[in-house]
Amino acid sequence: MSTVIEQPVEARLVAAAPRMPSIPATLHYDRRDPFAIRMTFPAPATLEGVEVCWTFSRELLLAGLEEPEGHGDVRVRPYGFDRTVLEFHAPEGTAVVHVRTGELRRFLQSTSDLVPLGLEHLQLDLDRDLAELMRDAC
């Protein structure tokens, strides 16, 4: 069984430059890091011209589908019937994107099929992680 789920989504940039109002983004989930989701934006869509990847909790994305969630760098909230807003806050500025809620729900269902919610801790190998950390310290 695969340990990674990747799903392309269309993100619509709010108040974006006219050259790219919507961009392809990729949602990524790896059961080796069972609490986290990554969302990657391609280089042409970023101010720096390099691929940008944001990491945030699966729980944040799930909760944000129903009501506003997040107080840090990543915030999620519902928008109308079929959209979800994701805000990414960085020192350089804030990116606000809309994603179809159905796409996010399908992705989250796939992650839950791989690692059920509430059972993420069973995927962790603390002994291996500690050994790797200690090896790097030497």
Secondary structure, 3 states (H helix, E strand, C coil): CCCEEEEEEEEEECCCCCCCCEEEEEEEEECCCCCEEEEEECHHHCCCCCCEEEEEEHHHHHHHCCCCECCCCEEEEEECCCEEEEEEEECCEEEEEEEEHHHHHHHHHHHHHHCCCCCHHHHCCHHHHHHHHHHHHC
